[in-house]
């Protein structure tokens, strides 16, 4: 259980930083991180970092798949953790 907590902390920090890097790259007109990668980071546990990245960096806030998808991913993850811990 402790390993899961450490994993979630690390993946959320990484996801938050990746959203910031992508926003910086967007401003500079440089190579970008794919939307699939940004969403995959959220799916594998970084949904809180992704939501914070959207809020702090003002990044991907108008894209429907991020605006609505990330909260849904977070809710699904909360439900999954609840089911795992309930047993």
Biopython code that builds the backbone (N, CA, C, O; Angstrom):
import numpy as np
from Bio.PDB.StructureBuilder import StructureBuilder

atoms = [
    (1, "UNK", "N", (0.815, -1.188, 0.000)),
    (1, "UNK", "CA", (0.000, 0.000, 0.000)),
    (1, "UNK", "C", (0.863, 1.258, 0.000)),
    (1, "UNK", "O", (0.555, 2.243, -0.671)),
    (2, "UNK", "N", (1.942, 1.202, 0.761)),
    (2, "UNK", "CA", (2.857, 2.342, 0.824)),
    (2, "UNK", "C", (3.489, 2.601, -0.541)),
    (2, "UNK", "O", (3.686, 3.752, -0.930)),
    (3, "UNK", "N", (3.803, 1.533, -1.263)),
    (3, "UNK", "CA", (4.392, 1.683, -2.592)),
    (3, "UNK", "C", (3.415, 2.383, -3.544)),
    (3, "UNK", "O", (3.830, 3.191, -4.373)),
    (4, "UNK", "N", (2.132, 2.077, -3.426)),
    (4, "UNK", "CA", (1.122, 2.734, -4.266)),
    (4, "UNK", "C", (1.075, 4.227, -3.976)),
    (4, "UNK", "O", (0.973, 5.036, -4.898)),
    (5, "UNK", "N", (1.149, 4.594, -2.709)),
    (5, "UNK", "CA", (1.140, 6.005, -2.341)),
    (5, "UNK", "C", (2.352, 6.730, -2.931)),
    (5, "UNK", "O", (2.211, 7.822, -3.483)),
    (6, "UNK", "N", (3.531, 6.134, -2.818)),
    (6, "UNK", "CA", (4.734, 6.739, -3.394)),
    (6, "UNK", "C", (4.612, 6.858, -4.910)),
    (6, "UNK", "O", (4.979, 7.878, -5.493)),
    (7, "UNK", "N", (4.092, 5.806, -5.543)),
    (7, "UNK", "CA", (3.896, 5.839, -6.988)),
    (7, "UNK", "C", (2.988, 7.003, -7.387)),
    (7, "UNK", "O", (3.300, 7.755, -8.309)),
    (8, "UNK", "N", (1.856, 7.142, -6.679)),
    (8, "UNK", "CA", (0.905, 8.203, -7.014)),
    (8, "UNK", "C", (1.512, 9.590, -6.820)),
    (8, "UNK", "O", (1.252, 10.498, -7.610)),
    (9, "UNK", "N", (2.305, 9.755, -5.792)),
    (9, "UNK", "CA", (2.969, 11.043, -5.575)),
    (9, "UNK", "C", (3.914, 11.352, -6.730)),
    (9, "UNK", "O", (3.888, 12.450, -7.285)),
    (10, "UNK", "N", (4.742, 10.384, -7.088)),
    (10, "UNK", "CA", (5.732, 10.593, -8.152)),
    (10, "UNK", "C", (5.057, 10.823, -9.494)),
    (10, "UNK", "O", (5.432, 11.753, -10.208)),
    (11, "UNK", "N", (4.075, 10.010, -9.863)),
    (11, "UNK", "CA", (3.436, 10.149, -11.178)),
    (11, "UNK", "C", (2.698, 11.479, -11.282)),
    (11, "UNK", "O", (2.645, 12.068, -12.362)),
    (12, "UNK", "N", (2.132, 11.959, -10.186)),
    (12, "UNK", "CA", (1.442, 13.241, -10.225)),
    (12, "UNK", "C", (2.416, 14.408, -10.344)),
    (12, "UNK", "O", (2.122, 15.382, -11.037)),
    (13, "UNK", "N", (3.558, 14.332, -9.688)),
    (13, "UNK", "CA", (4.583, 15.371, -9.838)),
    (13, "UNK", "C", (5.105, 15.383, -11.269)),
    (13, "UNK", "O", (5.232, 16.443, -11.881)),
    (14, "UNK", "N", (5.407, 14.203, -11.799)),
    (14, "UNK", "CA", (5.896, 14.105, -13.180)),
    (14, "UNK", "C", (4.856, 14.648, -14.159)),
    (14, "UNK", "O", (5.196, 15.411, -15.064)),
    (15, "UNK", "N", (3.608, 14.264, -13.986)),
    (15, "UNK", "CA", (2.541, 14.719, -14.883)),
    (15, "UNK", "C", (2.397, 16.233, -14.826)),
    (15, "UNK", "O", (2.281, 16.880, -15.867)),
    (16, "UNK", "N", (2.404, 16.801, -13.640)),
    (16, "UNK", "CA", (2.316, 18.247, -13.476)),
    (16, "UNK", "C", (3.452, 18.940, -14.223)),
    (16, "UNK", "O", (3.225, 19.916, -14.937)),
    (17, "UNK", "N", (4.668, 18.438, -14.058)),
    (17, "UNK", "CA", (5.828, 19.036, -14.729)),
    (17, "UNK", "C", (5.749, 18.883, -16.245)),
    (17, "UNK", "O", (6.120, 19.800, -16.978)),
    (18, "UNK", "N", (5.274, 17.745, -16.717)),
    (18, "UNK", "CA", (5.159, 17.524, -18.159)),
    (18, "UNK", "C", (4.146, 18.496, -18.769)),
    (18, "UNK", "O", (4.371, 19.009, -19.865)),
    (19, "UNK", "N", (3.043, 18.753, -18.081)),
    (19, "UNK", "CA", (2.072, 19.744, -18.570)),
    (19, "UNK", "C", (2.722, 21.121, -18.646)),
    (19, "UNK", "O", (2.486, 21.863, -19.599)),
    (20, "UNK", "N", (3.535, 21.470, -17.655)),
    (20, "UNK", "CA", (4.243, 22.747, -17.677)),
    (20, "UNK", "C", (5.244, 22.832, -18.809)),
    (20, "UNK", "O", (5.353, 23.865, -19.470)),
    (21, "UNK", "N", (5.977, 21.755, -19.038)),
    (21, "UNK", "CA", (6.943, 21.716, -20.137)),
    (21, "UNK", "C", (6.231, 21.870, -21.470)),
    (21, "UNK", "O", (6.689, 22.613, -22.338)),
    (22, "UNK", "N", (5.111, 21.173, -21.638)),
    (22, "UNK", "CA", (4.360, 21.274, -22.890)),
    (22, "UNK", "C", (3.845, 22.694, -23.104)),
    (22, "UNK", "O", (3.864, 23.191, -24.229)),
    (23, "UNK", "N", (3.393, 23.342, -22.060)),
    (23, "UNK", "CA", (2.925, 24.729, -22.180)),
    (23, "UNK", "C", (4.074, 25.647, -22.584)),
    (23, "UNK", "O", (3.903, 26.517, -23.438)),
    (24, "UNK", "N", (5.230, 25.459, -21.981)),
    (24, "UNK", "CA", (6.410, 26.247, -22.336)),
    (24, "UNK", "C", (6.782, 26.036, -23.796)),
    (24, "UNK", "O", (7.068, 26.989, -24.520)),
    (25, "UNK", "N", (6.777, 24.778, -24.219)),
    (25, "UNK", "CA", (7.093, 24.460, -25.622)),
    (25, "UNK", "C", (6.076, 25.097, -26.563)),
    (25, "UNK", "O", (6.435, 25.554, -27.648)),
    (26, "UNK", "N", (4.806, 25.130, -26.153)),
    (26, "UNK", "CA", (3.767, 25.735, -26.985)),
    (26, "UNK", "C", (4.027, 27.231, -27.156)),
    (26, "UNK", "O", (3.885, 27.767, -28.255)),
    (27, "UNK", "N", (4.407, 27.897, -26.076)),
    (27, "UNK", "CA", (4.698, 29.330, -26.149)),
    (27, "UNK", "C", (5.896, 29.623, -27.044)),
    (27, "UNK", "O", (5.940, 30.646, -27.726)),
    (28, "UNK", "N", (6.866, 28.714, -27.033)),
    (28, "UNK", "CA", (8.083, 28.897, -27.816)),
    (28, "UNK", "C", (7.925, 28.438, -29.263)),
    (28, "UNK", "O", (8.805, 28.670, -30.092)),
    (29, "UNK", "N", (6.809, 27.791, -29.563)),
    (29, "UNK", "CA", (6.591, 27.271, -30.912)),
    (29, "UNK", "C", (7.468, 26.075, -31.236)),
    (29, "UNK", "O", (7.784, 25.825, -32.399)),
    (30, "UNK", "N", (7.857, 25.342, -30.213)),
    (30, "UNK", "CA", (8.754, 24.188, -30.388)),
    (30, "UNK", "C", (7.972, 22.881, -30.458)),
    (30, "UNK", "O", (6.742, 22.861, -30.444)),
    (31, "UNK", "N", (8.734, 21.792, -30.532)),
    (31, "UNK", "CA", (8.203, 20.439, -30.493)),
    (31, "UNK", "C", (7.312, 20.295, -29.273)),
    (31, "UNK", "O", (7.620, 20.825, -28.206)),
    (32, "UNK", "N", (6.200, 19.573, -29.432)),
    (32, "UNK", "CA", (5.204, 19.442, -28.373)),
    (32, "UNK", "C", (5.067, 17.998, -27.924)),
    (32, "UNK", "O", (5.404, 17.067, -28.656)),
    (33, "UNK", "N", (4.578, 17.833, -26.735)),
    (33, "UNK", "CA", (4.250, 16.521, -26.196)),
    (33, "UNK", "C", (2.850, 16.181, -26.700)),
    (33, "UNK", "O", (1.950, 17.019, -26.649)),
    (34, "UNK", "N", (2.667, 14.970, -27.179)),
    (34, "UNK", "CA", (1.384, 14.610, -27.781)),
    (34, "UNK", "C", (0.261, 14.595, -26.741)),
    (34, "UNK", "O", (0.487, 14.327, -25.561)),
    (35, "UNK", "N", (-0.949, 14.890, -27.210)),
    (35, "UNK", "CA", (-2.114, 14.839, -26.327)),
    (35, "UNK", "C", (-2.307, 13.429, -25.780)),
    (35, "UNK", "O", (-2.726, 13.255, -24.636)),
    (36, "UNK", "N", (-2.003, 12.430, -26.594)),
    (36, "UNK", "CA", (-2.131, 11.041, -26.139)),
    (36, "UNK", "C", (-1.219, 10.779, -24.936)),
    (36, "UNK", "O", (-1.615, 10.098, -23.991)),
    (37, "UNK", "N", (-0.012, 11.315, -24.974)),
    (37, "UNK", "CA", (0.917, 11.141, -23.860)),
    (37, "UNK", "C", (0.405, 11.861, -22.619)),
    (37, "UNK", "O", (0.465, 11.317, -21.516)),
    (38, "UNK", "N", (-0.098, 13.082, -22.793)),
    (38, "UNK", "CA", (-0.624, 13.845, -21.664)),
    (38, "UNK", "C", (-1.800, 13.111, -21.023)),
    (38, "UNK", "O", (-1.891, 13.037, -19.797)),
    (39, "UNK", "N", (-2.688, 12.577, -21.832)),
    (39, "UNK", "CA", (-3.830, 11.831, -21.297)),
    (39, "UNK", "C", (-3.396, 10.515, -20.658)),
    (39, "UNK", "O", (-3.940, 10.115, -19.629)),
    (40, "UNK", "N", (-2.419, 9.841, -21.264)),
    (40, "UNK", "CA", (-1.946, 8.571, -20.718)),
    (40, "UNK", "C", (-1.321, 8.765, -19.338)),
    (40, "UNK", "O", (-1.493, 7.925, -18.455)),
    (41, "UNK", "N", (-0.602, 9.861, -19.148)),
    (41, "UNK", "CA", (-0.040, 10.146, -17.827)),
    (41, "UNK", "C", (-1.148, 10.272, -16.783)),
    (41, "UNK", "O", (-0.994, 9.821, -15.648)),
    (42, "UNK", "N", (-2.260, 10.885, -17.172)),
    (42, "UNK", "CA", (-3.399, 10.998, -16.257)),
    (42, "UNK", "C", (-4.003, 9.627, -15.980)),
    (42, "UNK", "O", (-4.325, 9.308, -14.836)),
    (43, "UNK", "N", (-4.153, 8.832, -17.003)),
    (43, "UNK", "CA", (-4.779, 7.511, -16.866)),
    (43, "UNK", "C", (-3.966, 6.590, -15.962)),
    (43, "UNK", "O", (-4.537, 5.809, -15.200)),
    (44, "UNK", "N", (-2.652, 6.673, -16.039)),
    (44, "UNK", "CA", (-1.821, 5.768, -15.232)),
    (44, "UNK", "C", (-1.603, 6.287, -13.810)),
    (44, "UNK", "O", (-0.740, 5.789, -13.087)),
    (45, "UNK", "N", (-2.386, 7.284, -13.418)),
    (45, "UNK", "CA", (-2.356, 7.721, -12.029)),
    (45, "UNK", "C", (-2.063, 9.194, -11.810)),
    (45, "UNK", "O", (-2.101, 9.666, -10.674)),
    (46, "UNK", "N", (-1.773, 9.921, -12.865)),
    (46, "UNK", "CA", (-1.402, 11.326, -12.711)),
    (46, "UNK", "C", (-2.528, 12.307, -12.935)),
    (46, "UNK", "O", (-2.284, 13.436, -13.361)),
    (47, "UNK", "N", (-3.752, 11.906, -12.660)),
    (47, "UNK", "CA", (-4.890, 12.785, -12.957)),
    (47, "UNK", "C", (-4.901, 14.048, -12.094)),
    (47, "UNK", "O", (-5.297, 15.110, -12.573)),
    (48, "UNK", "N", (-4.484, 13.956, -10.860)),
    (48, "UNK", "CA", (-4.433, 15.155, -10.012)),
    (48, "UNK", "C", (-3.355, 16.104, -10.525)),
    (48, "UNK", "O", (-3.576, 17.313, -10.595)),
    (49, "UNK", "N", (-2.209, 15.574, -10.879)),
    (49, "UNK", "CA", (-1.142, 16.394, -11.458)),
    (49, "UNK", "C", (-1.567, 17.033, -12.762)),
    (49, "UNK", "O", (-1.211, 18.178, -13.041)),
    (50, "UNK", "N", (-2.335, 16.294, -13.576)),
    (50, "UNK", "CA", (-2.825, 16.828, -14.841)),
    (50, "UNK", "C", (-3.807, 17.974, -14.604)),
    (50, "UNK", "O", (-3.725, 19.014, -15.257)),
    (51, "UNK", "N", (-4.727, 17.777, -13.675)),
    (51, "UNK", "CA", (-5.701, 18.830, -13.368)),
    (51, "UNK", "C", (-5.008, 20.065, -12.795)),
    (51, "UNK", "O", (-5.351, 21.192, -13.152)),
    (52, "UNK", "N", (-4.043, 19.858, -11.914)),
    (52, "UNK", "CA", (-3.289, 20.991, -11.380)),
    (52, "UNK", "C", (-2.474, 21.675, -12.476)),
    (52, "UNK", "O", (-2.360, 22.900, -12.503)),
    (53, "UNK", "N", (-1.913, 20.872, -13.376)),
    (53, "UNK", "CA", (-1.162, 21.436, -14.499)),
    (53, "UNK", "C", (-2.040, 22.285, -15.395)),
    (53, "UNK", "O", (-1.632, 23.354, -15.849)),
    (54, "UNK", "N", (-3.245, 21.806, -15.647)),
    (54, "UNK", "CA", (-4.191, 22.593, -16.446)),
    (54, "UNK", "C", (-4.483, 23.922, -15.746)),
    (54, "UNK", "O", (-4.502, 24.976, -16.382)),
    (55, "UNK", "N", (-4.706, 23.862, -14.459)),
    (55, "UNK", "CA", (-5.084, 25.057, -13.688)),
    (55, "UNK", "C", (-3.906, 26.033, -13.548)),
    (55, "UNK", "O", (-4.048, 27.222, -13.832)),
    (56, "UNK", "N", (-2.779, 25.541, -13.122)),
    (56, "UNK", "CA", (-1.617, 26.393, -12.862)),
    (56, "UNK", "C", (-1.011, 26.939, -14.152)),
    (56, "UNK", "O", (-0.724, 28.132, -14.253)),
    (57, "UNK", "N", (-0.817, 26.060, -15.139)),
    (57, "UNK", "CA", (-0.170, 26.473, -16.389)),
    (57, "UNK", "C", (-1.177, 27.024, -17.402)),
    (57, "UNK", "O", (-0.776, 27.509, -18.460)),
    (58, "UNK", "N", (-2.467, 26.958, -17.098)),
    (58, "UNK", "CA", (-3.523, 27.381, -18.050)),
    (58, "UNK", "C", (-3.323, 26.672, -19.389)),
    (58, "UNK", "O", (-3.249, 27.294, -20.449)),
    (59, "UNK", "N", (-3.239, 25.353, -19.296)),
    (59, "UNK", "CA", (-2.897, 24.551, -20.463)),
    (59, "UNK", "C", (-3.985, 23.517, -20.748)),
    (59, "UNK", "O", (-4.419, 22.792, -19.852)),
    (60, "UNK", "N", (-4.409, 23.462, -21.982)),
    (60, "UNK", "CA", (-5.416, 22.507, -22.462)),
    (60, "UNK", "C", (-6.780, 22.744, -21.820)),
    (60, "UNK", "O", (-7.602, 21.829, -21.773)),
    (61, "UNK", "N", (-7.029, 23.927, -21.338)),
    (61, "UNK", "CA", (-8.270, 24.200, -20.621)),
    (61, "UNK", "C", (-9.488, 24.274, -21.534)),
    (61, "UNK", "O", (-10.613, 24.114, -21.062)),
    (62, "UNK", "N", (-9.296, 24.509, -22.812)),
    (62, "UNK", "CA", (-10.419, 24.626, -23.738)),
    (62, "UNK", "C", (-10.674, 23.332, -24.521)),
    (62, "UNK", "O", (-11.667, 23.228, -25.241)),
    (63, "UNK", "N", (-9.797, 22.368, -24.384)),
    (63, "UNK", "CA", (-9.958, 21.100, -25.084)),
    (63, "UNK", "C", (-10.934, 20.224, -24.300)),
    (63, "UNK", "O", (-10.696, 19.914, -23.132)),
    (64, "UNK", "N", (-12.028, 19.827, -24.942)),
    (64, "UNK", "CA", (-13.076, 19.075, -24.246)),
    (64, "UNK", "C", (-12.570, 17.774, -23.649)),
    (64, "UNK", "O", (-12.976, 17.391, -22.552)),
    (65, "UNK", "N", (-11.678, 17.088, -24.373)),
    (65, "UNK", "CA", (-11.216, 15.806, -23.838)),
    (65, "UNK", "C", (-10.381, 15.989, -22.574)),
    (65, "UNK", "O", (-10.259, 15.057, -21.780)),
    (66, "UNK", "N", (-9.816, 17.149, -22.380)),
    (66, "UNK", "CA", (-9.087, 17.435, -21.146)),
    (66, "UNK", "C", (-10.024, 18.053, -20.104)),
    (66, "UNK", "O", (-10.012, 17.657, -18.939)),
    (67, "UNK", "N", (-10.826, 19.014, -20.527)),
    (67, "UNK", "CA", (-11.729, 19.729, -19.622)),
    (67, "UNK", "C", (-12.715, 18.793, -18.937)),
    (67, "UNK", "O", (-13.003, 18.944, -17.750)),
    (68, "UNK", "N", (-13.233, 17.821, -19.695)),
    (68, "UNK", "CA", (-14.210, 16.877, -19.140)),
    (68, "UNK", "C", (-13.607, 15.501, -18.876)),
    (68, "UNK", "O", (-14.029, 14.799, -17.958)),
    (69, "UNK", "N", (-12.632, 15.126, -19.671)),
    (69, "UNK", "CA", (-12.040, 13.793, -19.542)),
    (69, "UNK", "C", (-11.218, 13.613, -18.281)),
    (69, "UNK", "O", (-11.306, 12.578, -17.620)),
    (70, "UNK", "N", (-10.416, 14.621, -17.942)),
    (70, "UNK", "CA", (-9.570, 14.483, -16.754)),
    (70, "UNK", "C", (-10.367, 14.344, -15.460)),
    (70, "UNK", "O", (-10.025, 13.499, -14.632)),
    (71, "UNK", "N", (-11.416, 15.141, -15.253)),
    (71, "UNK", "CA", (-12.214, 14.899, -14.046)),
    (71, "UNK", "C", (-12.858, 13.509, -14.022)),
    (71, "UNK", "O", (-12.976, 12.898, -12.960)),
    (72, "UNK", "N", (-13.271, 13.015, -15.183)),
    (72, "UNK", "CA", (-13.848, 11.667, -15.244)),
    (72, "UNK", "C", (-12.805, 10.606, -14.919)),
    (72, "UNK", "O", (-13.101, 9.624, -14.237)),
    (73, "UNK", "N", (-11.596, 10.804, -15.405)),
    (73, "UNK", "CA", (-10.510, 9.869, -15.099)),
    (73, "UNK", "C", (-10.246, 9.868, -13.593)),
    (73, "UNK", "O", (-10.086, 8.809, -12.987)),
    (74, "UNK", "N", (-10.203, 11.051, -12.997)),
    (74, "UNK", "CA", (-9.979, 11.150, -11.551)),
    (74, "UNK", "C", (-11.087, 10.448, -10.772)),
    (74, "UNK", "O", (-10.809, 9.715, -9.823)),
    (75, "UNK", "N", (-12.330, 10.664, -11.164)),
    (75, "UNK", "CA", (-13.442, 9.995, -10.479)),
    (75, "UNK", "C", (-13.345, 8.473, -10.596)),
    (75, "UNK", "O", (-13.599, 7.752, -9.631)),
    (76, "UNK", "N", (-12.979, 7.997, -11.772)),
    (76, "UNK", "CA", (-12.813, 6.553, -11.968)),
    (76, "UNK", "C", (-11.687, 6.016, -11.087)),
    (76, "UNK", "O", (-11.801, 4.928, -10.522)),
    (77, "UNK", "N", (-10.607, 6.776, -10.973)),
    (77, "UNK", "CA", (-9.491, 6.340, -10.134)),
    (77, "UNK", "C", (-9.871, 6.327, -8.657)),
    (77, "UNK", "O", (-9.481, 5.422, -7.919)),
    (78, "UNK", "N", (-10.628, 7.327, -8.232)),
    (78, "UNK", "CA", (-11.094, 7.349, -6.845)),
    (78, "UNK", "C", (-11.982, 6.135, -6.563)),
    (78, "UNK", "O", (-11.850, 5.488, -5.524)),
    (79, "UNK", "N", (-12.883, 5.835, -7.496)),
    (79, "UNK", "CA", (-13.761, 4.673, -7.336)),
    (79, "UNK", "C", (-12.944, 3.382, -7.280)),
    (79, "UNK", "O", (-13.227, 2.500, -6.469)),
    (80, "UNK", "N", (-11.943, 3.274, -8.135)),
    (80, "UNK", "CA", (-11.102, 2.078, -8.155)),
    (80, "UNK", "C", (-10.342, 1.925, -6.840)),
    (80, "UNK", "O", (-10.275, 0.825, -6.292)),
    (81, "UNK", "N", (-9.778, 2.998, -6.335)),
    (81, "UNK", "CA", (-9.057, 2.936, -5.062)),
    (81, "UNK", "C", (-10.016, 2.562, -3.930)),
    (81, "UNK", "O", (-9.672, 1.771, -3.052)),
    (82, "UNK", "N", (-11.221, 3.138, -3.959)),
    (82, "UNK", "CA", (-12.219, 2.797, -2.954)),
    (82, "UNK", "C", (-12.535, 1.305, -2.986)),
    (82, "UNK", "O", (-12.624, 0.663, -1.939)),
    (83, "UNK", "N", (-12.704, 0.755, -4.185)),
    (83, "UNK", "CA", (-13.011, -0.675, -4.310)),
    (83, "UNK", "C", (-11.849, -1.537, -3.820)),
    (83, "UNK", "O", (-12.059, -2.577, -3.195)),
    (84, "UNK", "N", (-10.648, -1.105, -4.102)),
    (84, "UNK", "CA", (-9.462, -1.867, -3.679)),
    (84, "UNK", "C", (-9.330, -1.831, -2.151)),
    (84, "UNK", "O", (-9.067, -2.856, -1.523)),
    (85, "UNK", "N", (-9.515, -0.647, -1.562)),
    (85, "UNK", "CA", (-9.337, -0.498, -0.119)),
    (85, "UNK", "C", (-10.502, -1.084, 0.677)),
    (85, "UNK", "O", (-10.343, -1.427, 1.848)),
    (86, "UNK", "N", (-11.649, -1.196, 0.058)),
    (86, "UNK", "CA", (-12.838, -1.693, 0.736)),
    (86, "UNK", "C", (-12.737, -3.193, 1.030)),
    (86, "UNK", "O", (-13.422, -3.695, 1.922)),
    (87, "UNK", "N", (-11.912, -3.891, 0.309)),
    (87, "UNK", "CA", (-11.801, -5.351, 0.492)),
    (87, "UNK", "C", (-10.909, -5.728, 1.649)),
    (87, "UNK", "O", (-10.721, -6.914, 1.923)),
]
sb = StructureBuilder()
sb.init_structure("model")
sb.init_model(0)
sb.init_chain("A")
sb.init_seg("    ")
for serial, (resi, resn, name, xyz) in enumerate(atoms, 1):
    if name == "N":
        sb.init_residue(resn, " ", resi, " ")
    sb.init_atom(name, np.array(xyz, "f"), 0.0, 1.0, " ", f" {name:<3s}", serial, name[0])
structure = sb.get_structure()
